[in-house]
């Protein structure tokens, strides 16, 4: 939970930096990232039941730094 929370806080800080410094090098470094996942979601239609599977994860430098900080803090506990 601490590690996921660290990644979420890091991603939020990355978005804040991109908002405060639009178009600058800080925005490019901290806000841009990769988005692996299923887009569009996959659908399995069984005629009586339809299941939709999908997820995306947005990874950037700030979220990775938050993830690593969360892992470090978890190890210290």
LUMMARMAR-671391 format. One line per field, with one value per atom (N, C-alpha, C, O): residue in three letters; chain; atom name; x, y, z. Coordinates in Angstrom, 1 decimal. Atoms other than C-alpha are relative to their C-alpha. Layout:
rest <- ALA	...
kette <- A	...
atom <- CA	...
xx <- X	...
yy <- Y	...
zz <- Z	...
END
This chain:
rest <- UNK	UNK	UNK	UNK	UNK	UNK	UNK	UNK	UNK	UNK	UNK	UNK	UNK	UNK	UNK	UNK	UNK	UNK	UNK	UNK	UNK	UNK	UNK	UNK	UNK	UNK	UNK	UNK	UNK	UNK	UNK	UNK	UNK	UNK	UNK	UNK	UNK	UNK	UNK	UNK	UNK	UNK	UNK	UNK	UNK	UNK	UNK	UNK	UNK	UNK	UNK	UNK	UNK	UNK	UNK	UNK	UNK	UNK	UNK	UNK	UNK	UNK	UNK	UNK	UNK	UNK	UNK	UNK	UNK	UNK	UNK	UNK	UNK	UNK	UNK	UNK	UNK	UNK	UNK	UNK	UNK	UNK	UNK	UNK	UNK	UNK	UNK	UNK	UNK	UNK	UNK	UNK	UNK	UNK	UNK	UNK	UNK	UNK	UNK	UNK	UNK	UNK	UNK	UNK	UNK	UNK	UNK	UNK	UNK	UNK	UNK	UNK	UNK	UNK	UNK	UNK	UNK	UNK	UNK	UNK	UNK	UNK	UNK	UNK	UNK	UNK	UNK	UNK	UNK	UNK	UNK	UNK	UNK	UNK	UNK	UNK	UNK	UNK	UNK	UNK	UNK	UNK	UNK	UNK	UNK	UNK	UNK	UNK	UNK	UNK	UNK	UNK	UNK	UNK	UNK	UNK	UNK	UNK	UNK	UNK	UNK	UNK	UNK	UNK	UNK	UNK	UNK	UNK	UNK	UNK	UNK	UNK	UNK	UNK	UNK	UNK	UNK	UNK	UNK	UNK	UNK	UNK	UNK	UNK	UNK	UNK	UNK	UNK	UNK	UNK	UNK	UNK	UNK	UNK	UNK	UNK	UNK	UNK	UNK	UNK	UNK	UNK	UNK	UNK	UNK	UNK	UNK	UNK	UNK	UNK	UNK	UNK	UNK	UNK	UNK	UNK	UNK	UNK	UNK	UNK	UNK	UNK	UNK	UNK	UNK	UNK	UNK	UNK	UNK	UNK	UNK	UNK	UNK	UNK	UNK	UNK	UNK	UNK	UNK	UNK	UNK	UNK	UNK	UNK	UNK	UNK	UNK	UNK	UNK	UNK	UNK	UNK	UNK	UNK	UNK	UNK	UNK	UNK	UNK	UNK	UNK	UNK	UNK	UNK	UNK	UNK	UNK	UNK	UNK	UNK	UNK	UNK	UNK	UNK	UNK	UNK	UNK	UNK	UNK	UNK	UNK	UNK	UNK	UNK	UNK	UNK	UNK	UNK	UNK	UNK	UNK	UNK	UNK	UNK	UNK	UNK	UNK	UNK	UNK	UNK	UNK	UNK	UNK	UNK	UNK	UNK	UNK	UNK
kette <- A	A	A	A	A	A	A	A	A	A	A	A	A	A	A	A	A	A	A	A	A	A	A	A	A	A	A	A	A	A	A	A	A	A	A	A	A	A	A	A	A	A	A	A	A	A	A	A	A	A	A	A	A	A	A	A	A	A	A	A	A	A	A	A	A	A	A	A	A	A	A	A	A	A	A	A	A	A	A	A	A	A	A	A	A	A	A	A	A	A	A	A	A	A	A	A	A	A	A	A	A	A	A	A	A	A	A	A	A	A	A	A	A	A	A	A	A	A	A	A	A	A	A	A	A	A	A	A	A	A	A	A	A	A	A	A	A	A	A	A	A	A	A	A	A	A	A	A	A	A	A	A	A	A	A	A	A	A	A	A	A	A	A	A	A	A	A	A	A	A	A	A	A	A	A	A	A	A	A	A	A	A	A	A	A	A	A	A	A	A	A	A	A	A	A	A	A	A	A	A	A	A	A	A	A	A	A	A	A	A	A	A	A	A	A	A	A	A	A	A	A	A	A	A	A	A	A	A	A	A	A	A	A	A	A	A	A	A	A	A	A	A	A	A	A	A	A	A	A	A	A	A	A	A	A	A	A	A	A	A	A	A	A	A	A	A	A	A	A	A	A	A	A	A	A	A	A	A	A	A	A	A	A	A	A	A	A	A	A	A	A	A	A	A	A	A	A	A	A	A	A	A	A	A	A	A	A	A
atom <- N	CA	C	O	N	CA	C	O	N	CA	C	O	N	CA	C	O	N	CA	C	O	N	CA	C	O	N	CA	C	O	N	CA	C	O	N	CA	C	O	N	CA	C	O	N	CA	C	O	N	CA	C	O	N	CA	C	O	N	CA	C	O	N	CA	C	O	N	CA	C	O	N	CA	C	O	N	CA	C	O	N	CA	C	O	N	CA	C	O	N	CA	C	O	N	CA	C	O	N	CA	C	O	N	CA	C	O	N	CA	C	O	N	CA	C	O	N	CA	C	O	N	CA	C	O	N	CA	C	O	N	CA	C	O	N	CA	C	O	N	CA	C	O	N	CA	C	O	N	CA	C	O	N	CA	C	O	N	CA	C	O	N	CA	C	O	N	CA	C	O	N	CA	C	O	N	CA	C	O	N	CA	C	O	N	CA	C	O	N	CA	C	O	N	CA	C	O	N	CA	C	O	N	CA	C	O	N	CA	C	O	N	CA	C	O	N	CA	C	O	N	CA	C	O	N	CA	C	O	N	CA	C	O	N	CA	C	O	N	CA	C	O	N	CA	C	O	N	CA	C	O	N	CA	C	O	N	CA	C	O	N	CA	C	O	N	CA	C	O	N	CA	C	O	N	CA	C	O	N	CA	C	O	N	CA	C	O	N	CA	C	O	N	CA	C	O	N	CA	C	O	N	CA	C	O	N	CA	C	O	N	CA	C	O	N	CA	C	O	N	CA	C	O	N	CA	C	O	N	CA	C	O	N	CA	C	O	N	CA	C	O	N	CA	C	O
xx <- 0.8	0.0	0.9	0.6	-0.9	2.9	0.6	0.8	-0.6	4.5	-0.9	-0.6	1.0	1.3	-0.3	-0.4	0.3	0.6	1.2	1.0	-1.2	4.2	-0.1	0.3	0.1	3.6	-1.1	-0.9	1.1	0.3	0.4	0.2	-0.5	1.9	1.0	1.0	-1.0	4.8	-0.6	-0.2	0.7	2.5	-0.7	-0.7	0.7	0.5	1.0	0.7	-1.0	3.7	0.5	0.8	-0.5	4.8	-1.0	-0.6	1.1	1.4	0.1	-0.2	-0.1	1.8	1.2	1.0	-1.2	5.3	-0.3	0.1	0.3	4.0	-1.0	-1.0	1.0	1.1	0.7	0.4	-0.6	3.4	1.0	1.3	-1.1	6.1	-0.4	0.2	0.5	4.1	1.0	1.6	-0.8	6.1	1.5	2.3	-1.5	9.5	0.6	-0.1	-0.7	12.0	-0.4	-0.5	0.5	10.7	-1.3	-1.5	1.2	7.3	0.2	-0.4	-0.3	8.8	0.6	0.3	-0.7	11.0	-1.0	-1.0	0.8	8.4	-1.4	-1.9	1.3	5.1	-0.2	-1.1	0.1	5.7	0.5	1.4	-0.3	5.8	-0.6	-0.9	0.6	4.5	-1.3	-1.5	1.3	1.0	-0.2	-0.9	0.3	1.0	-1.3	-1.8	1.4	-2.3	-0.8	-0.3	0.9	-5.3	-0.9	-1.7	0.8	-6.7	-0.3	0.6	1.3	-9.5	-0.1	0.7	0.1	-10.6	-0.5	-1.1	0.4	-11.1	-1.3	-1.5	1.3	-14.6	-0.2	0.1	0.3	-15.6	-1.5	-2.1	1.4	-19.2	-0.4	-0.1	0.4	-20.7	-1.5	-2.1	1.5	-24.3	-0.9	-1.8	0.8	-25.7	0.8	0.2	-0.9	-22.8	1.1	1.7	-1.0	-20.5	1.0	0.6	-1.0	-17.2	1.0	1.3	-1.0	-14.9	1.2	1.1	-1.2	-11.3	0.8	1.0	-0.9	-9.1	0.7	0.1	-0.8	-6.5	1.0	1.5	-1.2	-3.9	0.7	0.2	-0.9	-1.0	0.8	1.5	-0.8	0.6	1.3	1.2	-1.3	4.3	0.8	1.1	-0.9	6.5	1.1	1.1	-1.1	9.7	-0.4	0.1	0.5	7.9	-0.6	-0.4	0.7	5.8	1.0	0.9	-1.1	8.9	0.8	1.1	-0.7	10.6	-0.8	-0.3	0.9	7.6	-0.1	-0.1	0.0	7.5	1.2	1.2	-1.2	11.1	0.1	0.6	0.0	10.7	-0.9	-0.6	0.9	7.7	0.6	0.4	-0.7	9.7	1.1	1.3	-1.1	12.6	-0.7	-0.2	0.7	10.2	-0.6	-0.5	0.6	8.5	1.1	0.9	-1.1	11.9	0.5	1.0	-0.5	12.8	-1.0	-0.6	1.0	9.6	0.3	-0.4
yy <- -1.2	0.0	1.3	2.2	-1.2	2.4	0.2	1.4	-0.1	1.7	0.6	1.4	-0.5	2.3	1.5	2.3	-1.4	5.5	0.9	2.0	-0.7	6.6	0.3	1.4	-0.2	6.1	1.0	1.8	-0.9	8.0	1.4	2.4	-1.3	10.9	0.5	1.7	-0.4	11.0	0.4	1.4	-0.4	11.0	1.3	2.2	-1.3	13.9	1.1	2.2	-1.0	15.8	0.3	1.4	-0.1	15.2	0.8	1.7	-0.8	16.6	1.4	2.4	-1.4	19.6	0.8	1.9	-0.6	20.3	0.4	1.5	-0.3	20.1	1.1	1.9	-1.1	22.5	1.3	2.3	-1.2	25.0	0.5	1.7	-0.3	24.9	-0.5	-1.5	0.6	24.3	0.3	1.3	-0.2	23.7	0.0	0.0	-0.1	23.7	-1.4	-2.4	1.3	21.0	-0.8	-2.1	0.8	20.1	-0.7	-1.8	0.6	19.4	-1.2	-2.3	1.2	17.1	-1.1	-2.3	1.1	15.2	-0.6	-1.9	0.6	14.8	-0.5	-1.4	0.3	14.6	-1.1	-1.9	0.9	12.6	-1.4	-1.5	1.4	8.8	-0.9	-0.6	1.0	5.6	-0.5	-0.3	0.5	4.1	-1.4	-1.5	1.4	0.3	-0.4	0.1	0.5	-1.5	-0.4	-0.5	0.4	-2.6	1.2	1.7	-1.1	0.3	-0.2	0.0	0.1	-0.3	-1.3	-2.2	1.2	-2.8	-1.2	-1.1	1.3	-6.5	-0.4	-0.4	0.4	-7.8	-1.5	-1.9	1.4	-11.5	-0.1	0.1	0.1	-12.0	-1.5	-2.2	1.4	-15.3	-0.2	-1.2	0.0	-14.5	0.3	1.0	-0.3	-14.6	0.9	1.4	-0.8	-12.7	0.6	0.0	-0.7	-10.1	0.6	1.3	-0.5	-9.4	0.9	0.6	-0.9	-6.5	0.1	0.4	-0.1	-6.5	1.2	1.3	-1.1	-3.4	0.7	0.8	-0.8	-1.4	0.7	0.3	-0.7	1.2	0.5	0.8	-0.5	2.3	1.1	0.9	-1.1	5.7	0.1	0.4	0.0	5.6	1.2	1.3	-1.1	8.7	0.0	-0.8	-0.1	9.7	0.3	-0.3	-0.4	11.3	-1.2	-1.4	1.1	8.2	-1.1	-1.8	0.9	6.0	0.4	-0.4	-0.5	8.2	-0.2	-0.5	0.2	8.1	-1.5	-1.8	1.4	4.3	-0.5	-1.2	0.3	4.0	0.5	-0.1	-0.6	6.3	-0.8	-1.0	0.8	4.3	-1.3	-1.8	1.2	1.1	0.2	-0.7	-0.3	2.7	0.2	-0.4	-0.3	3.9	-1.3	-1.5	1.2	0.5	-0.9	-1.6	0.8	-1.2	0.5	-0.3	-0.6	1.2	-0.3	-0.2	0.3	0.2	-1.3	-1.7
zz <- 0.0	0.0	0.0	-0.7	0.0	0.8	-1.3	-1.8	1.3	-2.5	-1.1	-1.8	0.9	-4.5	0.3	-0.6	-0.4	-2.5	-0.5	-0.9	0.5	-3.3	-1.5	-1.9	1.4	-7.0	-0.4	-1.3	0.2	-6.9	0.3	-0.4	-0.4	-5.0	-1.0	-1.4	1.0	-7.5	-1.3	-1.9	1.3	-10.5	0.2	-0.7	-0.2	-8.9	0.0	-0.5	0.0	-8.3	-1.4	-1.8	1.4	-11.9	-0.8	-1.6	0.6	-13.1	0.5	-0.3	-0.6	-10.8	-0.6	-1.0	0.7	-12.2	-1.4	-1.9	1.4	-15.7	-0.1	-1.1	0.0	-14.8	0.3	-0.3	-0.4	-13.2	-1.0	-1.1	1.0	-15.9	-1.4	-1.9	1.3	-19.2	-1.1	-1.3	1.2	-22.3	0.3	-0.7	-0.3	-20.5	0.1	-0.1	0.0	-20.1	1.3	1.2	-1.1	-16.6	-0.3	0.2	0.3	-18.0	-0.9	-0.7	0.9	-20.7	0.8	0.6	-0.7	-18.2	1.0	1.1	-1.0	-15.4	-0.4	0.2	0.3	-17.1	-1.1	-1.1	1.1	-20.3	0.5	1.3	-0.4	-19.9	-1.0	-2.1	0.8	-21.3	0.6	1.8	-0.5	-21.0	-0.6	-1.6	0.4	-21.3	0.4	1.5	-0.4	-21.2	-1.1	-2.3	1.0	-23.1	-0.4	0.4	0.5	-25.1	-1.5	-2.3	-0.7	-26.3	0.8	0.5	-0.8	-23.7	-0.9	-1.9	0.7	-24.8	0.6	1.8	-0.4	-24.7	-0.3	-1.5	0.2	-24.3	0.1	1.2	0.1	-25.4	0.0	-0.9	-0.1	-24.2	-0.2	0.2	0.4	-25.4	1.2	1.1	-1.2	-21.8	1.0	1.9	-0.9	-20.2	-0.9	-1.7	0.7	-21.6	1.0	1.9	-0.9	-19.9	-0.8	-1.9	0.6	-20.6	0.9	2.1	-0.7	-19.6	-0.5	-1.8	0.4	-19.7	1.1	2.2	-1.0	-17.9	-0.7	-1.8	0.5	-18.5	1.2	2.2	-1.1	-16.4	-0.6	-1.7	0.5	-16.9	0.9	2.1	-0.7	-15.9	-0.5	-1.7	0.3	-15.8	1.0	2.0	-0.9	-14.1	1.4	2.4	-1.3	-11.2	0.7	1.9	-0.7	-10.5	0.3	1.4	-0.3	-10.7	1.3	2.1	-1.1	-8.2	1.3	2.4	-1.1	-5.9	0.4	1.6	-0.2	-6.3	0.8	1.7	-0.7	-5.3	1.4	2.3	-1.3	-2.4	1.0	2.1	-0.7	-1.2	0.4	1.5	-0.3	-1.4	1.0	1.9	-0.9	0.5	1.4	2.4	-1.3	3.3	0.5	1.7	-0.4	3.4	0.6	1.6	-0.5	3.9	1.3	2.1	-1.3	6.7	1.2	2.3	-1.1	8.7	0.6	1.6
END
